[in-house]
Amino acid sequence: MLNRFRESFKRFVRPVAKSLIKMGVSPNKATLIGLFIALATPFLTYYYKYTGLLIGLILSALFDAVDGEIARISGRTSLLGAFLDSFFDRISDVLYLYSLCFIGVSLDIILILTVLSILISYARARGEGLGVRVEGVGLMERGERIIYLVILVFLSAFYENILIPGLYVLMILLLYTLIERVYNISLILSKKK
């Protein structure tokens, strides 16, 4: 869904990436910084509640967006960088969702959201491993999930009673996305010999 806004987003990210390159930050360093911020997010949430969660989410997601741009601008794209970025994204996703327990969300809800998020990402990885282009398929790709979570957490800081209903809506959207991806991949693979 966000693919149509990608170019506009790159115009925002590119200057940040260029500044980090001047400071000697490599693509893999940016990926690691994003991971360390994600690792800190549960602690930030524990101590600072909604504010801590928002800071962790936004900063970690920013570094996650910037690492790829640093790689493209500096001509330092690599298979290792692509693997680490994808692998650390999964760890970050789990940490973002786990952090919700420190603002009163039950572990049952967190578990369901985590499983759905991982399965959506796995469907893409496995589908693309079998030669099916999956980018752009599904309502709630990773970028949309993070943006939704940021907006929901921000609003919940002022209206706490919308957090749980908002997470149930996210659950439904994730399930729909997973079904959409599995269906799309299955349809394409069924036509291949």
Residue frames as a rotation matrix with the C-alpha (Angstrom) as fourth column:
MET 1
0.562 0.827 0.000 0.00
0.827 -0.562 0.000 0.00
0.000 0.000 -1.000 0.00
LEU 2
0.601 -0.391 -0.697 2.84
0.099 -0.829 0.550 2.39
-0.793 -0.399 -0.460 0.81
ASN 3
-0.104 -0.722 0.684 4.68
0.833 0.313 0.457 1.59
-0.544 0.617 0.569 -2.43
ARG 4
0.387 0.319 0.865 3.06
0.811 -0.564 -0.155 4.56
0.438 0.762 -0.477 -4.18
PHE 5
0.987 -0.025 0.160 4.48
-0.097 -0.884 0.458 6.88
0.130 -0.467 -0.874 -1.48
ARG 6
0.621 -0.782 -0.060 7.95
0.721 0.539 0.436 5.31
-0.308 -0.314 0.898 -1.57
GLU 7
-0.022 -0.648 0.761 9.51
0.818 -0.449 -0.359 8.01
0.575 0.615 0.540 -3.77
SER 8
0.502 0.266 0.823 8.18
-0.168 -0.904 0.394 10.80
0.849 -0.336 -0.409 -1.54
PHE 9
0.992 -0.125 0.011 9.52
0.023 0.273 0.962 8.95
-0.123 -0.954 0.274 1.50
LYS 10
0.373 -0.908 0.191 12.93
0.928 0.363 -0.086 8.54
0.009 0.210 0.978 -0.16
ARG 11
0.169 -0.275 0.946 13.15
0.310 -0.896 -0.316 12.31
0.935 0.347 -0.066 -0.56
PHE 12
0.789 0.147 0.597 12.88
-0.492 -0.431 0.756 12.54
0.368 -0.890 -0.268 3.23
VAL 13
0.907 -0.390 0.162 15.25
0.194 0.725 0.660 9.63
-0.375 -0.567 0.733 3.98
ARG 14
0.608 -0.692 0.389 17.97
0.639 0.135 -0.758 10.51
0.472 0.709 0.524 1.44
PRO 15
0.336 -0.527 0.780 19.34
-0.377 -0.835 -0.401 13.61
0.863 -0.159 -0.479 3.28
VAL 16
0.717 -0.053 0.695 19.42
-0.670 0.225 0.707 11.64
-0.194 -0.973 0.126 6.56
ALA 17
0.870 -0.393 0.299 21.29
0.432 0.899 -0.075 8.81
-0.239 0.195 0.951 4.81
LYS 18
0.494 -0.702 0.513 23.80
0.357 -0.374 -0.856 11.26
0.793 0.606 0.065 3.28
SER 19
0.451 -0.287 0.845 24.45
-0.738 -0.653 0.173 12.84
0.502 -0.701 -0.506 6.69
LEU 20
0.806 -0.107 0.583 25.06
-0.356 0.699 0.620 9.43
-0.474 -0.707 0.525 8.24
ILE 21
0.778 -0.570 0.265 27.45
0.592 0.523 -0.614 8.47
0.211 0.634 0.744 5.40
LYS 22
0.371 -0.635 0.678 29.47
-0.177 -0.765 -0.620 11.64
0.912 0.110 -0.396 6.13
MET 23
0.438 -0.155 0.886 29.65
-0.898 -0.121 0.423 10.51
0.041 -0.980 -0.192 9.77
GLY 24
-0.577 -0.775 -0.258 31.09
-0.782 0.616 -0.100 7.17
0.236 0.144 -0.961 8.64
VAL 25
-0.146 0.614 0.776 27.97
-0.562 0.594 -0.575 5.09
-0.814 -0.520 0.258 9.25
SER 26
-0.935 -0.187 -0.301 27.91
-0.353 0.558 0.751 2.02
0.027 0.809 -0.587 6.98
PRO 27
-0.128 0.942 -0.309 24.68
-0.648 0.156 0.746 0.25
0.751 0.296 0.591 5.94
ASN 28
0.007 0.103 -0.995 25.34
0.419 0.903 0.097 -2.62
0.908 -0.418 -0.037 8.39
LYS 29
-0.906 -0.319 -0.278 26.09
0.390 -0.376 -0.841 -0.16
0.164 -0.870 0.465 11.22
ALA 30
-0.657 0.733 0.177 22.76
-0.711 -0.680 0.179 1.58
0.251 -0.008 0.968 10.56
THR 31
0.105 0.670 -0.735 21.03
-0.246 0.733 0.634 -1.83
0.964 0.115 0.242 10.66
LEU 32
-0.343 -0.336 -0.878 22.71
0.693 0.540 -0.477 -2.61
0.634 -0.772 0.047 14.00
ILE 33
-0.990 0.030 0.140 21.81
-0.106 -0.812 -0.574 0.80
0.096 -0.583 0.807 15.45
GLY 34
-0.237 0.968 -0.076 18.16
-0.770 -0.140 0.623 0.14
0.592 0.206 0.779 14.51
LEU 35
0.124 0.224 -0.967 18.37
0.224 0.943 0.247 -3.27
0.967 -0.247 0.067 16.19
PHE 36
-0.729 -0.472 -0.496 19.89
0.578 -0.036 -0.816 -1.84
0.367 -0.881 0.299 19.39
ILE 37
-0.804 0.524 0.280 17.13
-0.574 -0.807 -0.139 0.77
0.153 -0.272 0.950 19.56
ALA 38
0.113 0.858 -0.501 14.55
-0.525 0.480 0.703 -2.01
0.843 0.184 0.505 19.09
LEU 39
-0.176 -0.271 -0.946 16.25
0.565 0.759 -0.322 -3.97
0.806 -0.592 0.020 21.90
ALA 40
-0.967 -0.226 -0.119 15.96
0.233 -0.584 -0.778 -0.88
0.106 -0.780 0.617 24.10
THR 41
-0.529 0.812 0.247 12.28
-0.378 -0.486 0.788 -0.34
0.759 0.324 0.564 23.25
PRO 42
0.252 0.652 -0.716 10.85
0.481 0.557 0.677 -2.71
0.840 -0.515 -0.173 25.93
PHE 43
-0.349 -0.457 -0.818 12.97
0.937 -0.173 -0.303 -0.93
-0.003 -0.872 0.489 28.58
LEU 44
-0.976 0.032 0.216 11.95
0.006 -0.986 0.169 2.51
0.218 0.167 0.962 27.29
THR 45
-0.178 0.984 -0.025 8.32
-0.168 -0.005 0.986 1.39
0.970 0.179 0.166 27.41
TYR 46
0.082 0.155 -0.984 8.69
0.828 0.539 0.154 -0.02
0.554 -0.828 -0.084 30.91
TYR 47
-0.537 -0.426 -0.728 10.08
0.798 -0.538 -0.273 3.28
-0.276 -0.727 0.629 32.25
TYR 48
-0.878 0.091 -0.470 8.35
-0.153 -0.983 0.097 5.86
-0.453 0.157 0.877 30.04
LYS 49
-0.103 0.923 0.370 5.20
0.266 0.384 -0.884 4.01
-0.959 0.007 -0.285 28.90
TYR 50
0.725 0.523 0.449 3.66
0.535 -0.016 -0.845 5.45
-0.434 0.852 -0.291 25.70
THR 51
0.796 -0.480 -0.370 6.41
-0.559 -0.817 -0.142 8.05
-0.234 0.319 -0.918 25.20
GLY 52
-0.153 -0.905 0.397 9.14
-0.599 0.404 0.691 5.42
-0.786 -0.132 -0.604 25.48
LEU 53
0.030 0.253 0.967 7.35
0.506 0.831 -0.233 3.09
-0.862 0.496 -0.103 23.07
LEU 54
0.936 0.352 0.027 6.88
0.218 -0.516 -0.829 5.88
-0.278 0.781 -0.559 20.53
ILE 55
0.460 -0.844 -0.275 10.55
-0.800 -0.529 0.285 6.93
-0.386 0.089 -0.918 20.74
GLY 56
-0.314 -0.593 0.742 11.72
-0.248 0.805 0.538 3.33
-0.916 -0.015 -0.400 20.32
LEU 57
0.329 0.555 0.764 9.36
0.600 0.502 -0.623 2.63
-0.729 0.664 -0.168 17.41
ILE 58
0.976 0.136 -0.169 10.11
-0.021 -0.717 -0.696 5.81
-0.216 0.683 -0.697 15.49
LEU 59
0.317 -0.934 -0.166 13.91
-0.850 -0.357 0.387 5.81
-0.421 0.018 -0.907 15.92
SER 60
-0.305 -0.410 0.860 14.31
-0.082 0.911 0.405 2.10
-0.949 0.053 -0.311 15.22
ALA 61
0.489 0.584 0.648 12.06
0.621 0.288 -0.729 2.30
-0.612 0.759 -0.222 12.13
LEU 62
0.866 -0.225 -0.446 13.98
-0.402 -0.844 -0.355 5.36
-0.297 0.487 -0.822 10.90
PHE 63
-0.149 -0.986 0.072 17.30
-0.777 0.162 0.608 3.51
-0.611 0.035 -0.791 11.01
ASP 64
-0.159 0.180 0.971 15.64
0.325 0.938 -0.120 0.52
-0.932 0.296 -0.208 9.37
ALA 65
0.838 0.510 0.192 14.52
0.370 -0.273 -0.888 2.77
-0.401 0.815 -0.417 6.49
VAL 66
0.715 -0.591 -0.374 17.88
-0.634 -0.773 0.009 4.55
-0.295 0.231 -0.927 6.25
ASP 67
0.027 -0.811 0.584 20.17
-0.244 0.561 0.791 1.50
-0.969 -0.164 -0.182 6.09
GLY 68
0.261 0.148 0.954 18.98
0.771 0.562 -0.298 0.51
-0.581 0.814 0.032 2.61
GLU 69
0.982 0.124 0.143 19.31
0.184 -0.805 -0.565 4.08
0.045 0.581 -0.813 1.36
ILE 70
0.462 -0.887 -0.005 22.87
-0.632 -0.334 0.699 4.30
-0.622 -0.320 -0.715 2.74
ALA 71
-0.063 -0.464 0.883 23.70
0.274 0.843 0.463 1.07
-0.960 0.271 0.074 0.88
ARG 72
0.569 0.356 0.742 22.27
0.788 0.023 -0.615 2.41
-0.236 0.934 -0.268 -2.41
ILE 73
0.982 -0.177 -0.063 23.89
-0.186 -0.963 -0.196 5.85
-0.026 0.204 -0.979 -2.20
SER 74
0.304 -0.937 0.170 27.31
-0.758 -0.130 0.639 4.53
-0.577 -0.323 -0.750 -1.17
GLY 75
0.335 -0.131 -0.933 27.19
-0.783 0.512 -0.353 1.56
0.524 0.849 0.069 -3.58
ARG 76
-0.720 -0.633 0.284 27.64
-0.667 0.521 -0.532 -0.86
0.189 -0.572 -0.798 -0.69
THR 77
0.455 0.884 0.104 24.70
-0.890 0.451 0.061 -3.19
0.007 -0.120 0.993 -1.23
SER 78
-0.695 -0.681 -0.230 25.48
-0.665 0.731 -0.155 -6.79
0.274 0.046 -0.961 -0.34
LEU 79
-0.020 0.664 -0.747 23.77
-0.089 0.743 0.663 -10.11
0.996 0.080 0.044 0.16
LEU 80
-0.559 -0.245 -0.792 24.97
0.726 0.316 -0.611 -10.15
0.400 -0.917 0.001 3.77
GLY 81
-0.982 0.185 -0.021 23.45
-0.160 -0.894 -0.418 -6.70
-0.096 -0.408 0.908 4.36
ALA 82
-0.331 0.908 -0.257 20.14
-0.686 -0.044 0.726 -7.79
0.648 0.416 0.638 2.82
PHE 83
-0.085 0.260 -0.962 20.06
0.367 0.906 0.213 -10.91
0.926 -0.335 -0.173 5.01
LEU 84
-0.776 -0.283 -0.564 20.94
0.619 -0.164 -0.768 -9.05
0.125 -0.945 0.302 8.23
ASP 85
-0.866 0.487 0.117 18.40
-0.484 -0.873 0.051 -6.33
0.127 -0.012 0.992 7.50
SER 86
-0.066 0.889 -0.452 15.60
-0.503 0.362 0.785 -8.85
0.862 0.280 0.423 6.96
PHE 87
-0.154 -0.067 -0.986 16.61
0.579 0.802 -0.145 -11.04
0.800 -0.593 -0.085 9.92
PHE 88
-0.900 -0.248 -0.358 16.92
0.436 -0.497 -0.751 -8.10
0.009 -0.832 0.555 12.34
ASP 89
-0.630 0.757 0.173 13.57
-0.586 -0.610 0.533 -6.75
0.509 0.235 0.828 11.11
ARG 90
0.121 0.690 -0.713 11.90
0.094 0.708 0.700 -9.89
0.988 -0.152 0.021 12.46
ILE 91
-0.426 -0.348 -0.835 13.61
0.848 0.169 -0.503 -9.44
0.316 -0.922 0.223 15.84
SER 92
-0.996 0.037 0.079 12.54
-0.055 -0.970 -0.238 -5.78
0.067 -0.242 0.968 15.90
ASP 93
-0.307 0.948 -0.078 8.93
-0.426 -0.064 0.902 -6.68
0.851 0.310 0.424 15.07
VAL 94
0.113 0.298 -0.948 8.81
0.612 0.730 0.302 -9.09
0.782 -0.615 -0.100 18.02
LEU 95
-0.666 -0.471 -0.579 10.34
0.744 -0.365 -0.559 -6.50
0.053 -0.803 0.593 20.36
TYR 96
-0.842 0.433 0.321 7.91
-0.336 -0.887 0.317 -3.76
0.422 0.159 0.893 19.28
LEU 97
0.077 0.955 -0.287 4.95
-0.274 0.297 0.915 -6.01
0.959 0.008 0.284 19.99
TYR 98
-0.058 -0.178 -0.982 6.42
0.799 0.582 -0.153 -7.40
0.599 -0.793 0.109 23.23
SER 99
-0.925 -0.367 0.097 6.80
0.259 -0.798 -0.544 -3.81
0.277 -0.479 0.833 24.48
LEU 100
-0.285 0.907 0.311 3.00
-0.348 -0.400 0.848 -3.50
0.893 0.134 0.429 24.46
CYS 101
0.170 0.359 -0.917 2.83
0.656 0.654 0.378 -5.66
0.736 -0.666 -0.124 27.61
PHE 102
-0.635 -0.501 -0.588 4.32
0.772 -0.401 -0.493 -2.72
0.011 -0.767 0.641 29.55
ILE 103
-0.885 0.455 0.095 1.33
-0.454 -0.890 0.037 -0.55
0.102 -0.011 0.995 28.68
GLY 104
-0.427 0.731 0.532 -1.22
-0.623 0.188 -0.759 -3.15
-0.655 -0.656 0.376 29.76
VAL 105
0.195 0.486 -0.852 -1.76
-0.939 0.343 -0.020 -5.35
0.283 0.804 0.523 26.69
SER 106
0.619 0.092 0.780 -2.27
-0.478 0.832 0.281 -9.06
-0.623 -0.547 0.559 27.45
LEU 107
-0.464 -0.881 0.095 0.31
-0.535 0.364 0.763 -11.57
-0.706 0.303 -0.640 26.26
ASP 108
-0.079 0.529 0.845 -2.44
0.543 0.734 -0.408 -13.45
-0.836 0.426 -0.345 24.37
ILE 109
0.890 0.415 -0.187 -3.05
0.118 -0.607 -0.786 -10.46
-0.440 0.678 -0.590 22.09
ILE 110
0.299 -0.874 -0.382 0.70
-0.804 -0.447 0.393 -9.88
-0.515 0.190 -0.836 21.71
LEU 111
-0.442 -0.461 0.770 1.26
-0.079 0.875 0.478 -13.54
-0.894 0.151 -0.423 20.78
ILE 112
0.358 0.663 0.657 -1.44
0.658 0.320 -0.682 -13.50
-0.662 0.677 -0.322 18.08
LEU 113
0.913 -0.045 -0.406 -0.14
-0.252 -0.844 -0.473 -10.23
-0.321 0.534 -0.782 16.60
THR 114
-0.003 -1.000 0.000 3.43
-0.741 0.002 0.672 -11.56
-0.672 0.002 -0.741 16.66
VAL 115
-0.304 -0.062 0.951 2.56
0.301 0.941 0.157 -14.85
-0.904 0.334 -0.268 14.96
LEU 116
0.694 0.639 0.332 0.56
0.537 -0.151 -0.830 -13.07
-0.480 0.754 -0.448 12.24
SER 117
0.731 -0.481 -0.484 3.37
-0.567 -0.823 -0.038 -10.55
-0.380 0.302 -0.874 11.62
ILE 118
-0.295 -0.893 0.339 6.00
-0.528 0.448 0.721 -13.29
-0.796 0.034 -0.604 11.36
LEU 119
-0.084 0.335 0.938 3.81
0.546 0.804 -0.238 -15.39
-0.834 0.492 -0.250 9.04
ILE 120
0.908 0.385 -0.169 3.20
0.108 -0.602 -0.791 -12.42
-0.406 0.700 -0.588 6.73
SER 121
0.356 -0.866 -0.351 6.96
-0.858 -0.452 0.244 -11.85
-0.370 0.214 -0.904 6.46
TYR 122
-0.396 -0.494 0.774 7.63
-0.213 0.869 0.446 -15.57
-0.893 0.012 -0.449 6.07
ALA 123
0.473 0.652 0.593 5.08
0.488 0.366 -0.792 -15.84
-0.734 0.664 -0.146 3.26
ARG 124
0.887 -0.201 -0.415 6.94
-0.423 -0.714 -0.558 -13.10
-0.184 0.671 -0.718 1.39
ALA 125
-0.045 -0.994 0.098 10.37
-0.865 0.088 0.493 -14.64
-0.499 -0.063 -0.864 2.00
ARG 126
-0.329 -0.047 0.943 9.25
0.098 0.992 0.084 -18.14
-0.939 0.120 -0.322 0.96
GLY 127
0.705 0.670 0.232 7.25
0.342 -0.035 -0.939 -16.88
-0.621 0.742 -0.254 -2.00
GLU 128
0.734 -0.491 -0.470 10.13
-0.664 -0.664 -0.344 -14.80
-0.143 0.565 -0.813 -3.31
GLY 129
-0.270 -0.831 0.487 12.46
-0.645 0.532 0.549 -17.77
-0.715 -0.165 -0.679 -2.71
LEU 130
-0.165 0.317 0.934 10.22
0.498 0.844 -0.199 -19.69
-0.851 0.432 -0.297 -5.12
GLY 131
-0.838 -0.336 0.430 10.35
0.532 -0.330 0.780 -16.91
-0.120 0.882 0.455 -7.69
VAL 132
0.171 0.946 0.277 7.07
0.906 -0.261 0.332 -15.11
0.386 0.194 -0.902 -6.89
ARG 133
-0.749 -0.380 0.543 7.21
0.204 -0.912 -0.356 -11.34
0.631 -0.156 0.760 -6.56
VAL 134
-0.030 0.740 -0.672 5.40
0.942 0.247 0.229 -10.53
0.335 -0.626 -0.704 -3.31
GLU 135
-0.809 -0.294 -0.509 6.39
0.475 -0.837 -0.272 -6.92
-0.346 -0.462 0.817 -2.60
GLY 136
-0.841 0.527 -0.121 3.29
-0.537 -0.786 0.307 -4.76
0.067 0.323 0.944 -2.64
VAL 137
-0.267 0.764 -0.588 0.94
-0.008 0.608 0.794 -7.72
0.964 0.217 -0.156 -2.09
GLY 138
-0.134 0.298 -0.945 -1.15
0.929 0.371 -0.014 -7.30
0.346 -0.880 -0.326 1.03
LEU 139
0.644 0.551 0.530 -2.78
0.331 -0.826 0.457 -4.46
0.690 -0.119 -0.714 2.87
MET 140
0.922 -0.254 0.292 -0.46
-0.380 -0.444 0.812 -4.47
-0.077 -0.859 -0.505 5.90
GLU 141
0.449 -0.871 -0.198 3.16
0.382 0.387 -0.839 -4.83
0.808 0.301 0.507 4.83
ARG 142
-0.071 -0.536 -0.841 5.83
0.983 0.104 -0.150 -4.07
0.168 -0.838 0.520 7.42
GLY 143
-0.892 -0.308 0.329 5.84
0.296 -0.951 -0.087 -0.32
0.340 0.020 0.940 6.82
GLU 144
-0.161 0.934 0.320 2.07
-0.285 -0.355 0.891 -0.10
0.945 0.052 0.323 7.19
ARG 145
0.415 0.289 -0.863 2.19
0.629 0.593 0.502 -2.20
0.657 -0.751 0.064 10.38
ILE 146
-0.477 -0.688 -0.547 4.73
0.877 -0.332 -0.347 0.14
0.057 -0.645 0.762 11.99
ILE 147
-0.851 0.207 0.482 2.87
-0.080 -0.959 0.270 3.29
0.518 0.192 0.833 10.92
TYR 148
0.180 0.972 -0.152 -0.42
-0.020 0.159 0.987 1.85
0.983 -0.175 0.048 12.24
LEU 149
0.261 -0.143 -0.955 1.25
0.883 0.436 0.176 0.97
0.391 -0.889 0.240 15.55
VAL 150
-0.802 -0.594 -0.060 2.85
0.578 -0.749 -0.324 4.43
0.147 -0.295 0.944 15.89
ILE 151
-0.571 0.661 0.487 -0.48
-0.312 -0.723 0.616 6.17
0.760 0.200 0.619 15.26
LEU 152
0.382 0.762 -0.523 -2.37
0.204 0.483 0.852 3.83
0.901 -0.432 0.028 17.60
VAL 153
-0.064 -0.491 -0.869 0.17
0.974 0.158 -0.161 4.23
0.216 -0.857 0.468 20.43
PHE 154
-0.919 -0.268 0.289 0.19
0.242 -0.962 -0.125 8.02
0.312 -0.045 0.949 19.98
LEU 155
-0.227 0.922 0.314 -3.62
-0.386 -0.381 0.840 8.22
0.894 0.070 0.442 20.15
SER 156
0.402 0.374 -0.836 -3.71
0.476 0.695 0.539 5.76
0.782 -0.615 0.101 23.07
ALA 157
-0.656 -0.685 -0.316 -1.45
0.664 -0.325 -0.674 8.05
0.359 -0.652 0.668 25.08
PHE 158
-0.879 0.395 0.268 -4.41
-0.438 -0.890 -0.124 10.45
0.190 -0.226 0.955 25.19
TYR 159
0.198 0.979 0.049 -7.32
-0.973 0.191 0.132 7.98
0.120 -0.074 0.990 24.92
GLU 160
-0.649 -0.616 0.446 -6.25
-0.703 0.710 -0.042 4.72
-0.291 -0.341 -0.894 26.61
ASN 161
-0.031 0.744 0.668 -9.54
-0.267 0.637 -0.723 2.98
-0.963 -0.201 0.179 25.89
ILE 162
0.725 0.306 -0.617 -8.82
-0.655 0.032 -0.755 2.82
-0.211 0.951 0.224 22.12
LEU 163
-0.277 -0.960 -0.049 -5.63
-0.934 0.256 0.250 0.73
-0.227 0.115 -0.967 22.45
ILE 164
-0.585 0.035 0.811 -7.17
-0.110 0.986 -0.123 -2.75
-0.804 -0.161 -0.573 22.75
PRO 165
0.556 0.805 0.207 -9.91
0.150 0.148 -0.978 -2.21
-0.818 0.574 -0.038 20.12
GLY 166
0.585 -0.415 -0.697 -7.23
-0.781 -0.520 -0.346 -0.77
-0.219 0.746 -0.629 17.84
LEU 167
-0.540 -0.812 0.219 -5.10
-0.747 0.583 0.320 -3.88
-0.388 0.009 -0.922 18.31
TYR 168
-0.137 0.582 0.801 -8.09
0.200 0.808 -0.553 -6.12
-0.970 0.085 -0.228 17.48
VAL 169
0.839 0.374 -0.395 -8.53
-0.253 -0.375 -0.892 -4.14
-0.481 0.849 -0.220 14.26
LEU 170
0.035 -0.921 -0.388 -4.82
-0.987 -0.092 0.129 -4.64
-0.154 0.378 -0.913 13.55
MET 171
-0.510 -0.179 0.841 -5.27
-0.284 0.958 0.031 -8.38
-0.812 -0.223 -0.540 14.16
ILE 172
0.470 0.782 0.410 -8.07
0.249 0.328 -0.911 -8.54
-0.847 0.530 -0.041 11.56
LEU 173
0.776 -0.222 -0.590 -6.01
-0.594 -0.570 -0.568 -6.53
-0.210 0.791 -0.574 9.05
LEU 174
-0.309 -0.945 0.109 -2.99
-0.881 0.328 0.341 -8.81
-0.358 0.009 -0.934 9.57
LEU 175
-0.274 0.291 0.917 -5.09
0.078 0.957 -0.281 -11.94
-0.959 -0.006 -0.285 9.10
TYR 176
0.802 0.593 -0.073 -6.57
0.029 -0.162 -0.986 -10.48
-0.596 0.789 -0.147 5.90
THR 177
0.421 -0.743 -0.520 -3.05
-0.897 -0.428 -0.115 -9.64
-0.137 0.515 -0.846 4.65
LEU 178
-0.501 -0.618 0.606 -1.79
-0.560 0.765 0.317 -13.13
-0.660 -0.180 -0.730 5.39
ILE 179
0.142 0.656 0.742 -4.72
0.322 0.678 -0.661 -14.76
-0.936 0.332 -0.115 3.56
GLU 180
0.871 0.185 -0.455 -4.25
-0.292 -0.550 -0.782 -12.34
-0.396 0.814 -0.425 0.64
ARG 181
0.023 -0.960 -0.279 -0.54
-0.973 -0.085 0.214 -13.20
-0.229 0.266 -0.936 0.36
VAL 182
-0.526 -0.201 0.827 -0.99
-0.217 0.971 0.098 -16.96
-0.823 -0.128 -0.554 0.67
TYR 183
0.484 0.794 0.369 -3.79
0.269 0.266 -0.926 -16.87
-0.833 0.547 -0.084 -1.92
ASN 184
0.765 -0.219 -0.606 -1.75
-0.589 -0.618 -0.520 -14.75
-0.260 0.755 -0.602 -4.34
ILE 185
-0.305 -0.952 0.034 1.37
-0.892 0.298 0.339 -16.92
-0.333 0.073 -0.940 -4.01
SER 186
-0.335 0.255 0.907 -0.65
0.023 0.965 -0.262 -20.14
-0.942 -0.067 -0.329 -4.31
LEU 187
0.737 0.673 -0.068 -2.39
0.006 -0.108 -0.994 -18.87
-0.676 0.732 -0.084 -7.44
ILE 188
0.491 -0.628 -0.604 0.91
-0.870 -0.392 -0.300 -18.01
-0.048 0.673 -0.738 -9.16
LEU 189
-0.513 -0.760 0.399 2.66
-0.744 0.625 0.236 -21.22
-0.429 -0.175 -0.886 -8.08
SER 190
0.041 0.622 0.782 -0.28
0.021 0.782 -0.623 -23.37
-0.999 0.041 0.019 -9.24
LYS 191
0.917 0.281 -0.285 0.28
-0.236 -0.194 -0.952 -22.05
-0.322 0.940 -0.111 -12.78
LYS 192
0.095 -0.957 -0.273 3.99
-0.995 -0.100 0.004 -22.89
-0.031 0.271 -0.962 -12.73
LYS 193
0.878 0.148 -0.455 5.21
-0.229 0.965 -0.129 -26.30
0.420 0.217 0.881 -13.76
